[in-house]
Amino acid sequence: MTPARRARWTEALVTTPSLAWLLVFFVVPTVIIFAITFKPVDLYGGIGKGWTLDTLKSLFNPNYPAIVWRTVWLSLATTAVCLILAVPCGYYVARSSDRWRQMLLLLIILPFWTSFLVRVFAWKVLLHPEGPLKHALAAVGLIGPDTLLLYNEKAILLVMVYTFLPFAILPIYAAAEKFDFRLLEAARDLGARPLRAFWSVFVPGIRRGLLTAVLVVFIPALGSYVIPDIVGGPNSEMIGNKIAQRTFSDRNLPHASGLSAFLTLGVLLPLLLVLALQRKKGEEAPSMQEVS
């Protein structure tokens, strides 16, 4: 066996377990969800026989555009706020000494030691109309006595930022840890102000960490349903809440699958478009160099 063929066999053996895992637990369930979308509803809450397009027609519910818009803007706002907070945090942790770095990383992952539901319910108690936060803000005159901190979109955004912020900090810190901070010193020596050097040198240097942070925050935020269900009101539903409602309350599995398929396409299509553009840009760069 030639060395090249041996290397290919080794690579195939190494990647086969990961590919099998993705195929069994991601690709196959996704295909099943798309297939159920075209199945009729069973009267007993199951999946009927045959095939139909009724589920696709039912997705054009006049109430869904508002829910989709709420889901998208809350997810985008959560991602933006998490990035704004995570970039300086990741920078500071990466520049800290080893002793303080370990302590700061421990504080970042500390919320994961508590149940997700417990943390969300804690925010519900904190934001309650008779809760301590409401009384404290009213006492200093920042809000009025009739201001409602709970059961609105702002409460959902606050809790979602709190929930997903560690997921944004960790990849940014991982990228910042590998960044050569001497580049910042060089930029300052060339006359750049500290803030200009930070945004012009450091931020582009950790773009892979930023991209990872966007993905690990935006995608889970799109499918959130526990946070809107607990701290949001009846007019603060997201797509995840409708999927849960169609699955557990209405027992309409085809409709729930249709919403899930719609959400999956909404996530995959932009990602595939970005990958295609990057691949096209990577193919054009060598050809331009060859021409020159």
C-alpha positions in Angstrom: 0.0 0.0 0.0 1.4 3.4 -1.0 1.9 6.1 1.7 -0.8 8.3 0.0 -3.4 5.5 0.1 -2.4 4.6 3.7 -2.9 8.3 4.7 -6.4 8.3 3.0 -7.4 5.1 4.9 -6.1 6.6 8.2 -8.1 9.8 7.5 -11.2 7.8 6.7 -10.9 5.7 9.9 -10.5 8.8 12.0 -13.4 10.7 10.5 -15.8 7.7 10.2 -17.0 7.8 13.9 -17.8 11.6 13.7 -19.6 11.2 10.4 -21.6 8.3 11.7 -22.5 10.3 14.8 -23.7 13.3 12.7 -25.6 11.0 10.3 -27.4 9.1 13.0 -28.2 11.9 15.4 -28.5 14.9 13.1 -29.1 14.0 9.5 -31.5 11.2 10.0 -33.8 13.0 12.5 -33.8 16.1 10.3 -34.9 14.0 7.3 -37.6 12.4 9.4 -38.9 15.9 10.5 -39.1 17.0 6.9 -40.9 13.8 5.9 -43.5 14.1 8.7 -44.3 17.6 7.4 -45.9 16.0 4.4 -47.9 13.5 6.4 -51.6 14.0 7.4 -52.7 14.5 11.0 -54.1 11.5 12.9 -57.2 12.1 14.9 -55.6 10.4 17.9 -52.6 12.7 17.9 -50.3 10.6 15.8 -49.2 10.6 12.2 -51.7 9.6 9.5 -51.1 7.5 6.4 -50.5 8.9 3.0 -49.1 12.2 1.9 -50.5 15.7 1.9 -49.7 19.4 1.4 -52.2 20.6 4.0 -49.5 21.2 6.6 -47.6 23.5 4.3 -50.7 25.5 3.6 -51.4 25.8 7.3 -48.0 27.4 7.9 -49.4 30.5 6.2 -51.2 31.4 9.3 -51.7 35.2 9.6 -50.3 35.2 13.1 -47.0 33.6 12.2 -45.3 36.6 10.6 -45.4 38.5 13.8 -44.1 35.5 15.7 -41.3 35.0 13.1 -40.3 38.6 13.3 -40.3 38.5 17.1 -38.1 35.4 17.0 -35.6 36.9 14.6 -35.2 40.3 16.2 -34.9 38.9 19.7 -32.3 36.4 18.5 -30.4 39.1 16.6 -30.5 41.4 19.6 -29.4 38.7 21.9 -26.5 37.9 19.6 -25.5 41.5 19.3 -25.6 42.3 23.0 -23.7 39.1 23.8 -20.9 40.0 21.3 -20.7 43.6 22.7 -20.2 42.2 26.2 -18.2 39.1 25.3 -15.4 40.8 23.2 -14.0 43.0 26.0 -14.6 40.2 28.5 -12.7 37.7 26.4 -9.9 40.2 25.8 -9.5 40.9 29.6 -9.5 37.2 30.4 -6.9 36.5 27.8 -4.6 39.3 29.1 -5.0 38.3 32.7 -2.4 36.3 34.6 -2.7 32.6 34.9 -4.1 32.8 38.4 -6.7 35.3 37.7 -7.5 33.7 34.3 -8.5 30.4 36.0 -10.6 32.3 38.5 -12.4 34.3 35.8 -13.1 31.2 33.7 -14.5 29.5 36.7 -16.9 32.4 37.3 -17.9 32.3 33.6 -18.9 28.6 33.7 -20.2 28.8 37.2 -23.9 29.3 36.1 -23.7 25.9 34.3 -23.5 24.2 37.7 -27.1 25.2 38.3 -30.1 23.8 36.5 -31.2 26.0 33.5 -34.8 26.0 34.7 -33.8 27.1 38.2 -31.9 30.0 36.8 -34.8 31.1 34.6 -37.2 30.8 37.5 -34.8 32.8 39.6 -35.1 35.6 37.1 -38.8 35.3 37.2 -38.7 35.9 41.0 -36.3 38.8 40.6 -38.4 40.5 37.9 -41.7 39.8 39.6 -43.9 42.9 40.2 -43.4 42.4 43.9 -39.8 41.3 43.6 -36.7 43.1 45.0 -35.5 44.5 41.7 -38.8 46.3 41.1 -38.9 47.8 44.5 -35.2 48.9 44.3 -35.6 50.6 40.9 -38.8 52.3 42.0 -37.2 53.5 45.2 -34.5 55.4 43.4 -37.0 56.7 40.8 -35.7 54.9 37.8 -39.1 53.3 37.1 -42.6 54.1 38.0 -44.8 52.0 40.3 -46.8 50.7 37.3 -43.8 49.6 35.3 -43.9 45.9 34.5 -40.5 44.2 34.4 -41.9 40.8 33.7 -44.0 39.2 30.9 -42.7 41.3 28.0 -40.1 41.1 25.3 -37.5 43.1 27.2 -37.6 40.5 30.0 -37.1 37.8 27.4 -34.1 39.6 25.9 -32.5 40.1 29.3 -32.8 36.5 30.3 -31.6 35.3 26.9 -28.5 37.5 27.1 -27.8 36.1 30.6 -28.3 32.6 29.4 -26.2 32.7 26.2 -23.4 35.1 27.3 -21.0 32.4 28.5 -21.4 30.6 25.1 -20.2 33.8 23.5 -17.3 34.5 25.9 -15.7 31.1 25.7 -15.0 31.0 21.9 -13.9 34.6 21.9 -11.5 33.9 24.8 -10.2 30.9 22.9 -9.4 33.0 19.9 -8.0 35.9 22.0 -5.7 33.5 23.8 -4.0 32.7 20.5 -3.8 36.3 19.4 -0.4 38.0 19.3 -0.9 41.0 21.5 2.4 42.5 20.3 0.3 43.6 17.2 -1.6 46.0 19.5 1.6 47.5 20.8 2.8 47.9 17.2 -0.4 49.7 16.2 0.0 52.1 19.2 3.6 52.7 18.2 2.4 53.7 14.8 0.0 56.3 16.3 -3.2 54.4 16.7 -5.2 55.2 19.9 -5.9 52.3 22.2 -9.6 52.0 21.1 -8.7 52.3 17.4 -6.0 49.6 17.8 -8.5 47.4 19.6 -11.2 47.6 16.9 -8.9 47.7 13.9 -6.3 45.0 15.0 -7.7 42.9 17.8 -11.3 42.4 16.6 -10.3 41.3 13.1 -7.7 39.0 14.5 -10.3 37.0 16.4 -12.9 36.9 13.6 -13.1 33.1 13.8 -14.0 33.3 17.5 -16.5 35.9 16.7 -18.1 33.8 14.0 -18.3 30.8 16.4 -19.8 33.0 19.1 -22.5 34.2 16.6 -23.4 30.7 15.6 -23.5 29.2 19.2 -25.7 32.1 20.4 -27.9 32.9 17.4 -28.9 29.3 16.5 -30.0 28.3 20.0 -31.7 31.6 20.5 -33.9 31.0 17.5 -35.3 27.8 19.0 -35.8 29.1 22.5 -39.1 28.4 24.1 -38.5 27.9 27.8 -37.4 31.5 28.4 -40.4 33.1 26.6 -42.7 30.6 28.2 -41.6 31.5 31.8 -40.7 35.2 31.6 -42.7 36.3 28.5 -46.3 37.0 28.3 -49.0 35.7 26.0 -48.0 38.2 23.3 -44.3 37.3 23.5 -44.4 33.8 21.8 -41.5 32.7 19.7 -41.4 29.9 17.1 -40.1 27.5 19.7 -43.2 28.1 21.8 -45.5 27.3 18.8 -43.5 24.1 18.1 -43.9 23.0 21.7 -47.6 23.9 21.6 -48.3 21.9 18.5 -46.3 19.0 19.8 -47.6 18.6 23.4 -50.9 20.5 23.6 -52.4 20.2 20.2 -50.7 16.8 19.3 -50.3 18.0 15.8 -47.0 16.5 14.9 -47.0 17.3 11.2 -47.6 21.0 11.9 -44.8 21.0 14.6 -42.5 19.3 12.1 -43.4 21.9 9.5 -42.5 24.7 11.8 -39.3 22.9 12.8 -38.4 22.4 9.1 -39.0 26.1 8.4 -36.8 27.0 11.3 -34.1 24.6 10.1 -34.1 26.0 6.6 -34.0 29.5 8.1 -30.7 28.6 9.8 -29.1 26.4 7.2 -29.7 28.5 4.1 -27.8 31.6 5.3 -25.0 29.3 6.5 -24.8 27.6 3.2 -24.8 30.9 1.4 -21.9 32.2 3.6 -19.9 29.0 3.0 -20.5 29.2 -0.8 -19.3 32.8 -0.8 -16.2 32.0 1.2 -15.4 29.1 -1.1 -15.9 31.2 -4.2 -13.7 33.9 -2.7 -11.0 31.3 -1.9 -11.1 30.0 -5.5 -10.9 33.5 -7.0 -7.9 34.5 -5.0 -5.4 32.1 -6.5 -6.6 32.8 -10.0 -6.0 36.5 -9.5 -2.5 35.9 -8.2 -1.7 33.7 -11.2 -2.9 36.4 -13.6 -0.7 39.0 -11.8 
